Amino acid sequence: MKEPRSVLKRSEESYSLYKGLLASLRVGTAAYLQAGRCLWHLRQGNKFKDILGDPMGEWRDFLGQPEVSLPYSTANKLLKAYEVFKEWLKVPDDKLDKIPWHKLKAIAPHITEENKEELLAIAESGSIGDLAKSITEITSGVTIGDCKHGPYKERKYWECLTCKERFYREPK
């Protein structure tokens, strides 16, 4: 594959990160954190602008390149997962390798230093339903079965604002 001229003349580090990103996006689920790592480093210090060859280039322009072709929200989820699990919490790879991507993505916004062992254990061995229940209990501080329900917020369903359980008929 012939590289675009603008890519060839850019810094070696930026280009290496760029190639790593492209390779991890092709591999699939096992490499999502690797893609997040490349995105995180490319965004730090605006290294992605080296690839674009434009000091005024935008992050969305970089993500929209045909070779990368990542929706902004997907790129942010990949980047955020890497940042949370590797940069902030320093979770070892062997622990993360046992957890499917969809579960990592689900716990990333809720995991803290205090609850990381519990959430990682549930993500590794439990169902996505168990994980969702645990996240709700951890973030609300209420065990789902113990909630007395109320107050509510009306949507197309009623949701207990305490434990987040949903009712599709008006609760009594």
Phi and psi in degrees as GROMACS dihedral restraints (atoms count N, CA, C in turn):
[ dihedral_restraints ]
;  ai    aj    ak    al  type     phi  dphi    fc
    3     4     5     6     1   -78.9    20    10
    4     5     6     7     1   129.5    20    10
    6     7     8     9     1   -82.6    20    10
    7     8     9    10     1   143.9    20    10
    9    10    11    12     1   -60.7    20    10
   10    11    12    13     1   144.5    20    10
   12    13    14    15     1   -55.9    20    10
   13    14    15    16     1   -38.3    20    10
   15    16    17    18     1   -64.5    20    10
   16    17    18    19     1   -30.8    20    10
   18    19    20    21     1   -74.8    20    10
   19    20    21    22     1   -39.4    20    10
   21    22    23    24     1   -60.7    20    10
   22    23    24    25     1   -34.1    20    10
   24    25    26    27     1   -91.6    20    10
   25    26    27    28     1     4.3    20    10
   27    28    29    30     1   -87.1    20    10
   28    29    30    31     1   172.7    20    10
   30    31    32    33     1   -61.6    20    10
   31    32    33    34     1   148.0    20    10
   33    34    35    36     1   -62.5    20    10
   34    35    36    37     1   -41.8    20    10
   36    37    38    39     1   -63.8    20    10
   37    38    39    40     1   -46.2    20    10
   39    40    41    42     1   -60.8    20    10
   40    41    42    43     1   -43.4    20    10
   42    43    44    45     1   -65.9    20    10
   43    44    45    46     1   -39.7    20    10
   45    46    47    48     1   -63.1    20    10
   46    47    48    49     1   -43.5    20    10
   48    49    50    51     1   -63.3    20    10
   49    50    51    52     1   -41.3    20    10
   51    52    53    54     1   -61.2    20    10
   52    53    54    55     1   -48.0    20    10
   54    55    56    57     1   -64.3    20    10
   55    56    57    58     1   -38.1    20    10
   57    58    59    60     1   -63.0    20    10
   58    59    60    61     1   -40.3    20    10
   60    61    62    63     1   -61.8    20    10
   61    62    63    64     1   -49.1    20    10
   63    64    65    66     1   -60.9    20    10
   64    65    66    67     1   -41.7    20    10
   66    67    68    69     1   -64.8    20    10
   67    68    69    70     1   -43.1    20    10
   69    70    71    72     1   -70.0    20    10
   70    71    72    73     1   -30.9    20    10
   72    73    74    75     1   -68.5    20    10
   73    74    75    76     1   -27.8    20    10
   75    76    77    78     1   -80.3    20    10
   76    77    78    79     1   -26.6    20    10
   78    79    80    81     1   -73.3    20    10
   79    80    81    82     1   -40.9    20    10
   81    82    83    84     1   114.7    20    10
   82    83    84    85     1  -155.2    20    10
   84    85    86    87     1   -51.1    20    10
   85    86    87    88     1   -43.3    20    10
   87    88    89    90     1   -61.7    20    10
   88    89    90    91     1   -20.5    20    10
   90    91    92    93     1  -107.9    20    10
   91    92    93    94     1    12.0    20    10
   93    94    95    96     1   -60.3    20    10
   94    95    96    97     1   -40.8    20    10
   96    97    98    99     1   -68.4    20    10
   97    98    99   100     1   -32.6    20    10
   99   100   101   102     1   -64.6    20    10
  100   101   102   103     1   -42.7    20    10
  102   103   104   105     1   -61.7    20    10
  103   104   105   106     1   -42.4    20    10
  105   106   107   108     1   -60.7    20    10
  106   107   108   109     1   -39.2    20    10
  108   109   110   111     1   -62.2    20    10
  109   110   111   112     1   -46.4    20    10
  111   112   113   114     1   -63.8    20    10
  112   113   114   115     1   -44.0    20    10
  114   115   116   117     1   -61.4    20    10
  115   116   117   118     1   -44.3    20    10
  117   118   119   120     1   -59.6    20    10
  118   119   120   121     1   -47.6    20    10
  120   121   122   123     1   -70.0    20    10
  121   122   123   124     1   -35.8    20    10
  123   124   125   126     1   -65.3    20    10
  124   125   126   127     1   -34.7    20    10
  126   127   128   129     1   -77.8    20    10
  127   128   129   130     1   -32.5    20    10
  129   130   131   132     1   -64.1    20    10
  130   131   132   133     1   127.5    20    10
  132   133   134   135     1    66.5    20    10
  133   134   135   136     1    16.5    20    10
  135   136   137   138     1    56.3    20    10
  136   137   138   139     1    38.1    20    10
  138   139   140   141     1   -63.1    20    10
  139   140   141   142     1   -24.5    20    10
  141   142   143   144     1   -61.3    20    10
  142   143   144   145     1   -24.9    20    10
  144   145   146   147     1   -67.5    20    10
  145   146   147   148     1   -26.3    20    10
  147   148   149   150     1   -62.9    20    10
  148   149   150   151     1   -39.4    20    10
  150   151   152   153     1   -70.2    20    10
  151   152   153   154     1   -42.2    20    10
  153   154   155   156     1   -68.1    20    10
  154   155   156   157     1   -26.2    20    10
  156   157   158   159     1    72.9    20    10
  157   158   159   160     1    23.7    20    10
  159   160   161   162     1  -140.6    20    10
  160   161   162   163     1   111.4    20    10
  162   163   164   165     1   -64.5    20    10
  163   164   165   166     1   -15.9    20    10
  165   166   167   168     1  -100.2    20    10
  166   167   168   169     1     3.5    20    10
  168   169   170   171     1   -61.5    20    10
  169   170   171   172     1   151.8    20    10
  171   172   173   174     1  -105.5    20    10
  172   173   174   175     1   155.3    20    10
  174   175   176   177     1   -56.2    20    10
  175   176   177   178     1   -43.9    20    10
  177   178   179   180     1   -62.1    20    10
  178   179   180   181     1   -34.7    20    10
  180   181   182   183     1   -63.0    20    10
  181   182   183   184     1   -42.8    20    10
  183   184   185   186     1   -62.4    20    10
  184   185   186   187     1   -47.4    20    10
  186   187   188   189     1   -64.7    20    10
  187   188   189   190     1   -27.5    20    10
  189   190   191   192     1   -84.5    20    10
  190   191   192   193     1    -4.5    20    10
  192   193   194   195     1   -57.0    20    10
  193   194   195   196     1   145.1    20    10
  195   196   197   198     1   -56.0    20    10
  196   197   198   199     1   -36.4    20    10
  198   199   200   201     1   -70.1    20    10
  199   200   201   202     1   -33.5    20    10
  201   202   203   204     1   -90.9    20    10
  202   203   204   205     1   -56.6    20    10
  204   205   206   207     1    44.2    20    10
  205   206   207   208     1    57.7    20    10
  207   208   209   210     1  -112.5    20    10
  208   209   210   211     1   130.0    20    10
  210   211   212   213     1   -61.1    20    10
  211   212   213   214     1   146.4    20    10
  213   214   215   216     1   -53.9    20    10
  214   215   216   217     1   -44.8    20    10
  216   217   218   219     1   -66.1    20    10
  217   218   219   220     1   -38.4    20    10
  219   220   221   222     1   -65.3    20    10
  220   221   222   223     1   -45.5    20    10
  222   223   224   225     1   -59.4    20    10
  223   224   225   226     1   -42.2    20    10
  225   226   227   228     1   -66.1    20    10
  226   227   228   229     1   -35.7    20    10
  228   229   230   231     1   -67.0    20    10
  229   230   231   232     1   -42.2    20    10
  231   232   233   234     1   -63.0    20    10
  232   233   234   235     1   -47.6    20    10
  234   235   236   237     1   -62.2    20    10
  235   236   237   238     1   -45.7    20    10
  237   238   239   240     1   -66.3    20    10
  238   239   240   241     1   -40.6    20    10
  240   241   242   243     1   -61.8    20    10
  241   242   243   244     1   -44.8    20    10
  243   244   245   246     1   -60.9    20    10
  244   245   246   247     1   -47.4    20    10
  246   247   248   249     1   -59.3    20    10
  247   248   249   250     1   -45.0    20    10
  249   250   251   252     1   -68.9    20    10
  250   251   252   253     1   -53.0    20    10
  252   253   254   255     1   -78.5    20    10
  253   254   255   256     1   -32.1    20    10
  255   256   257   258     1  -104.0    20    10
  256   257   258   259     1   -47.1    20    10
  258   259   260   261     1   -78.4    20    10
  259   260   261   262     1   -41.6    20    10
  261   262   263   264     1   -91.1    20    10
  262   263   264   265     1   -56.5    20    10
  264   265   266   267     1   -89.0    20    10
  265   266   267   268     1   -14.6    20    10
  267   268   269   270     1    55.0    20    10
  268   269   270   271     1    44.8    20    10
  270   271   272   273     1   -74.3    20    10
  271   272   273   274     1   130.6    20    10
  273   274   275   276     1   -64.6    20    10
  274   275   276   277     1   148.0    20    10
  276   277   278   279     1   -57.3    20    10
  277   278   279   280     1   -40.6    20    10
  279   280   281   282     1   -62.2    20    10
  280   281   282   283     1   -28.7    20    10
  282   283   284   285     1   -76.4    20    10
  283   284   285   286     1   -42.3    20    10
  285   286   287   288     1   -71.1    20    10
  286   287   288   289     1   -30.6    20    10
  288   289   290   291     1   -62.5    20    10
  289   290   291   292     1   -23.1    20    10
  291   292   293   294     1   -85.8    20    10
  292   293   294   295     1    -5.3    20    10
  294   295   296   297     1  -112.2    20    10
  295   296   297   298     1   126.5    20    10
  297   298   299   300     1   -63.2    20    10
  298   299   300   301     1   152.1    20    10
  300   301   302   303     1   -56.1    20    10
  301   302   303   304     1   -42.8    20    10
  303   304   305   306     1   -63.1    20    10
  304   305   306   307     1   -28.7    20    10
  306   307   308   309     1   -79.3    20    10
  307   308   309   310     1   -38.0    20    10
  309   310   311   312     1   -60.7    20    10
  310   311   312   313     1   -43.2    20    10
  312   313   314   315     1   -62.1    20    10
  313   314   315   316     1   -36.2    20    10
  315   316   317   318     1   -70.4    20    10
  316   317   318   319     1   -37.3    20    10
  318   319   320   321     1   -89.3    20    10
  319   320   321   322     1   -16.8    20    10
  321   322   323   324     1   -51.6    20    10
  322   323   324   325     1   -44.3    20    10
  324   325   326   327     1   -72.3    20    10
  325   326   327   328     1   -14.4    20    10
  327   328   329   330     1  -112.5    20    10
  328   329   330   331     1   -14.1    20    10
  330   331   332   333     1   -76.4    20    10
  331   332   333   334     1   139.8    20    10
  333   334   335   336     1  -133.1    20    10
  334   335   336   337     1   172.8    20    10
  336   337   338   339     1   -58.9    20    10
  337   338   339   340     1   -36.6    20    10
  339   340   341   342     1   -72.3    20    10
  340   341   342   343     1   -36.6    20    10
  342   343   344   345     1  -107.3    20    10
  343   344   345   346     1     5.9    20    10
  345   346   347   348     1   -62.4    20    10
  346   347   348   349     1   -41.6    20    10
  348   349   350   351     1   -63.2    20    10
  349   350   351   352     1   -43.3    20    10
  351   352   353   354     1   -64.7    20    10
  352   353   354   355     1   -48.8    20    10
  354   355   356   357     1   -66.4    20    10
  355   356   357   358     1   -39.6    20    10
  357   358   359   360     1   -65.8    20    10
  358   359   360   361     1   -37.9    20    10
  360   361   362   363     1   -64.9    20    10
  361   362   363   364     1   -44.2    20    10
  363   364   365   366     1   -67.1    20    10
  364   365   366   367     1   -41.1    20    10
  366   367   368   369     1   -62.7    20    10
  367   368   369   370     1   -34.9    20    10
  369   370   371   372     1   -73.5    20    10
  370   371   372   373     1   -42.9    20    10
  372   373   374   375     1  -112.6    20    10
  373   374   375   376     1   -18.4    20    10
  375   376   377   378     1   -93.5    20    10
  376   377   378   379     1   172.4    20    10
  378   379   380   381     1   -79.7    20    10
  379   380   381   382     1   168.8    20    10
  381   382   383   384     1   -65.2    20    10
  382   383   384   385     1   -31.0    20    10
  384   385   386   387     1   -65.6    20    10
  385   386   387   388     1   -43.7    20    10
  387   388   389   390     1   -60.8    20    10
  388   389   390   391     1   -40.9    20    10
  390   391   392   393     1   -65.0    20    10
  391   392   393   394     1   -44.9    20    10
  393   394   395   396     1   -61.4    20    10
  394   395   396   397     1   -41.8    20    10
  396   397   398   399     1   -63.1    20    10
  397   398   399   400     1   -44.6    20    10
  399   400   401   402     1   -63.8    20    10
  400   401   402   403     1   -41.1    20    10
  402   403   404   405     1   -60.9    20    10
  403   404   405   406     1   -44.6    20    10
  405   406   407   408     1   -61.5    20    10
  406   407   408   409     1   -45.5    20    10
  408   409   410   411     1   -65.5    20    10
  409   410   411   412     1   -40.2    20    10
  411   412   413   414     1   -67.8    20    10
  412   413   414   415     1   -43.6    20    10
  414   415   416   417     1   -76.9    20    10
  415   416   417   418     1   -30.3    20    10
  417   418   419   420     1   -91.9    20    10
  418   419   420   421     1   -22.4    20    10
  420   421   422   423     1    78.1    20    10
  421   422   423   424     1    10.4    20    10
  423   424   425   426     1  -122.2    20    10
  424   425   426   427     1   133.9    20    10
  426   427   428   429     1   -74.7    20    10
  427   428   429   430     1   131.9    20    10
  429   430   431   432     1   -55.0    20    10
  430   431   432   433     1   -44.4    20    10
  432   433   434   435     1   -69.2    20    10
  433   434   435   436     1   -20.5    20    10
  435   436   437   438     1   -92.9    20    10
  436   437   438   439     1    -6.4    20    10
  438   439   440   441     1   -70.0    20    10
  439   440   441   442     1   137.1    20    10
  441   442   443   444     1   -88.9    20    10
  442   443   444   445     1    -1.9    20    10
  444   445   446   447     1    61.3    20    10
  445   446   447   448     1   120.6    20    10
  447   448   449   450     1   131.9    20    10
  448   449   450   451     1   152.9    20    10
  450   451   452   453     1   -68.0    20    10
  451   452   453   454     1   170.3    20    10
  453   454   455   456     1  -116.8    20    10
  454   455   456   457     1   160.5    20    10
  456   457   458   459     1  -127.5    20    10
  457   458   459   460     1   125.3    20    10
  459   460   461   462     1   -84.4    20    10
  460   461   462   463     1   131.8    20    10
  462   463   464   465     1  -132.2    20    10
  463   464   465   466     1  -134.4    20    10
  465   466   467   468     1   -83.4    20    10
  466   467   468   469     1    -0.1    20    10
  468   469   470   471     1  -147.3    20    10
  469   470   471   472     1   170.4    20    10
  471   472   473   474     1  -103.9    20    10
  472   473   474   475     1   137.1    20    10
  474   475   476   477     1  -123.3    20    10
  475   476   477   478     1   127.3    20    10
  477   478   479   480     1   -67.6    20    10
  478   479   480   481     1   123.0    20    10
  480   481   482   483     1   -73.2    20    10
  481   482   483   484     1   -13.9    20    10
  483   484   485   486     1   -83.3    20    10
  484   485   486   487     1   -54.8    20    10
  486   487   488   489     1  -110.6    20    10
  487   488   489   490     1    -3.6    20    10
  489   490   491   492     1    72.7    20    10
  490   491   492   493     1     8.6    20    10
  492   493   494   495     1   -66.0    20    10
  493   494   495   496     1   142.6    20    10
  495   496   497   498     1  -106.8    20    10
  496   497   498   499     1   143.2    20    10
  498   499   500   501     1  -126.7    20    10
  499   500   501   502     1   135.0    20    10
  501   502   503   504     1   -98.8    20    10
  502   503   504   505     1    -5.3    20    10
  504   505   506   507     1  -119.3    20    10
  505   506   507   508     1   149.1    20    10
  507   508   509   510     1   -58.7    20    10
  508   509   510   511     1   125.6    20    10
  510   511   512   513     1   -70.6    20    10
  511   512   513   514     1   148.7    20    10
